[in-house]
Amino acid sequence: LEGLALGSGINPRYGLIDPYWMALACVDEALRNVVAVGGDPRRTAILDNFCWGDPRQPDRMAGLVRASAGCYDAALAFGTPFVSGKDSLNNEYRDAHGERTPIPPTLLITALAHVPDVRRSATMDLKEAGNFVYIVGETRDELGGSHYNGQQRSVPKVDLARAPNIMAALHGAIAGGLVRACHDLSEGGLAVAAAEMAFAGALGLQLELASLPRPAGLDDDTTLLFSESATRFLVEVRPADAPPFEEALAGLPCARLGTASATPELVITGTAGEEIVRAPIAELKAAWQGTAVV
């Protein structure tokens, strides 16, 4: 029973730092969205929507050129053709002093993917206590443009040599029925994705940051929790399916990070082995549903 998956990627915060990497991150996020639910990354088309300032201004045009280059490189690396797109330029205003102010350079990428069998599609909610939770993808020191600390300059950079292989391997595991739940990591990083999976399934989750695939020497718990590194997923797997799942992801950054729990709490142990988070999922959901000034 075939179907289609629709995903999108957008983060103008990245564009304020580097429009090239913003474009790559947006394509990566849109593809993560469709892959996480069972879409085939090798049968995916993408669309672009540019919202920008006045391209007659040199700095605006420079950013637009860099974003376009990012789209080009991403399309070639992932094998995902652009089939349509649009632009909305000249989005600027003059303040009371006559100064021109543009909107943040913004790119929305939409992905449309073929789902071979919707009966094997994955959803993000945790399904059963005792199941293993894996992280797929590497976490790096990339807080630039993030919800946690947007002022840093280390905007996430997509590894174009490895990202397509990660997505293809994960798609194979989902299509093979090895995945109970899957959620991509985006705004807020690991901490937010873990909380969302937990309260969506009304289950608890216990994680150990020491297991995270990461560069040597990166042991700062805050960075590991909130980094928004690209091409990452949290995946729930039955214990019986763990060996074939690990085989499907062999050679790629993937590690068992924790376990789903019947106790409705998110519990996270830091890299030094000490508990750094213990929060009822009801409180996390209330915070997630609340409002904040960004």
N, C-alpha and C positions, 0 to 999 in steps of 0.2 A: 504494500500500500504506500505509494510514493507521495511525497509532499514537498513543500517549500519552506525554507526558513528565512526570516528577514532580520537583519541586524544593523546597527548603526554605531558610528564612532565619532566623538567630538570632544575637543578639549582646548578652548581658546587660551587657557592659561599657558599651555605649552607654546602657543604661537607668539606670546609676548617674549619668550626666551629665544626660540629658534623655529621658524615656520617649517623648515625642512623636516625636522624630527617630529613636529606636530603632525604633518601630513602622514608620515610613516606610522606614527602611533595611532592615528585615526583609522587608517586602513587595517592595522593589526587588531584594533578593538572591534571593528565591524566584523572581521573574520572570526575573532574569538566568540562573538555573540552567536554566530550561526554554527560554528563547530561545536560549541558547548551543548547545543540541543540536538545534534545529530546531522548537521549540514555537511556536505562533502566539500572541502576547500578546493578540490580540483575541478569542481563543477559549480563555480561561483562567479557571478558577475558583480561589478561594483559601479556606483554612481557618485559623482561629486557635486557639492553645493558650496561655492565660495561666497562668503560674506566679508567684504573688505572695505577699506577706505578708498581714497581717491588715487587711482594708479598713476596719475600724472605727477604725484609727489614721489621723488626718488626713493625714499625709505619704504613707502607703501609698495611701490613696484618691485623693489628688491625682495621684500618678503613674499610677494605673490610669485615671483620667479622661483624662489627657494621652495615654496610649498608645491608648486607645479613639478619641480624636479623630484621632490619626495614622492608625489603621486606616481610619476613615471617609474622611478626605481622600485616602488612597492608593487606596481602592476606587473612588472617584468619578473621580480623575484617570486611572487606568489602565483603567477600565472593566472591572474584575475583581470580580465579586460574591463575597461571602462566602456559601458554601453550607453551612457547618457550623463547629463550633468547640467548645471546652470550656474549663473553667477549673479550676485547683487553687489555692485561696486558703488563707489562714491558715498559710502555711509559715513558722513562727517557732519559736524555742526560747528558753528562759531559761538564762543562764549561772549559774555558782556564786554570783554576786552578785545574782541576780534580774533582771538587765538583759535586756530583750527584744531579740532579734536576728533580723531577717527575712532570707530569701534575697534575692539580687539580683533586682530586678524583671525578669522574663524573659518574652519573647514568642516563640513559635515560629510562623512562618507557613509553610504548605505550599501549593504551587501545582500544579495539574493542568492540563496544556495539551494541545490537539490538535496532532498532528504530521501535516501533509498527506501527506507521503511519507517514510517512515522510510529509504528508500534514499538520501535526501539529507541525512540527519541528520549533524551534525558531532560529532566527538570532540575532546578537548583536546590530544592528542599531536601534535607536529610531524610532518609527513609526508615532506618532501623538501627536501634542501639546495638553496639558491638561491631558494626561495619567499620572497615578501615577508611581513613581519609588520607589521600595522597595529594601532594602538590606537584604539578608539572610545570617546568620552567625554572629559570634561575632568578633569584632576587639579588639586585645590585643596589648600590648606594645612589639612588635616583629619586630624590625628593623634590627636584626642581619642578615648579608648576603644579605640585600636588596639593590635595586638600589639606594636608597636614602642615606643609611648609612651602608655600608657593614662591617664596623669595629666593630659595636656593637656585643655583644655575645648572644643576645636574639633571637636566630634563631626560626622561627615559629614551633610550636608544634601542631600536629594533635590530636584532641580529638577523639580517636577511639571509645569511647562510644556513641558519639553524631553524628559524621560525617556521618555514614551510614544512620541514620534516616533523617538527613537534605537532603541528596541527594535523598533518596527514596520519601520524601514528595514533593520536588521540581519537581521530575520527574512526579509524579502524577498530579501536577498542570499543567505542560506543556502538558501532554497527554490528560488532560481534557479540553484543549483549553482556559485556563485562562491566558496564558502568551503571550504577544505581542513581547517581546524581552528579551533576557537573555545574560549576559556576566559574565564570572567568573573573579574574582579578582586575579591577580598574580603579575608579575613584575611591580613595581611602585604603587601597592596598589589601593586604592579607587580613588585617583586623576587621575591616568592614565586610569583606566577602565571607569570612568565617561566621560573623554574627548573622549575616543575612541567611546563610544556609541553615544555621541553627534555629532561629526563630521562625523561619518559613516552614520547617518540619516539626516544630514544637519538640525538639530534642536538644540535648546538650552536646558539647563538643570539647574534647581535650586535645590540646596541641603542644608539641615540643619544638621550639624554634631551633634547637641545636641540629635538628634533622634537615633544615632547609638547604637545598642546593644554593650555594653562594660563593663568591670569591673568597679566597683565603684571607683571613684577617678581618673580615666583616662580621663583627659580633655585637654590634650595637642593637639592642632589642627594639628601640624606638624606630630605627631605620628599617629593620626587618619587618616590623608590623605595618608600617605606613608607606614604605616605598611603593611606587606605582610602576615598577618595571614591567615591560610588555611581555606578551606571549606566555602568560601564566594562568593556570587553572587549579581549582580545588576539585577533587574527584572522590566520590564515595564508591567503595568497592566491597563486595562481600568477601569475607575471609577465604572462601573456597575459590573465588575468582582472582585472588591476589597473584598467584604464580603466573597465569597467562597474561594478566594485565601488566605485570612487571616485564614480562618477556616482550609484549607489544611495544613497550616504551624503552626497551634496552638501548643503551648508548646515548640516551637523551637525558637531560636533567629531570629527574623524577625521584621522589622519596616518600616513604610513608611518614606522614606528619603527625597522625594521631588517630583518634577513635571517636565515633559517635557514641553518646551516652544517654541513658534514660534520665539522668539528673539534669534538669533544665538550666544548666549553667555553661557559660563559656569559660574554660580554664586553660590558661596558657602558661607554659613554663619557659623561661628565658634561656639563653645560651649558656648561662652559668649554672643552670639546674635549679634555680629558684623560681617559685611561682610569682608571676608578675601581673597576672590578670585572673580575677575570679568574679564574674558578674552574672546575675540572673538574666536569662534571655528576655524576660518580660521588660526589664529595665532597658536593655539594649534596643528592643523593638520600640519602646516609648521614645527613646532618644532619636532613633532613626525616623520615626514618624513626626517628630517635632520640627520646629522651625529654628533657623539660625541665620545670622547675618554673615555672609561670606565676602 
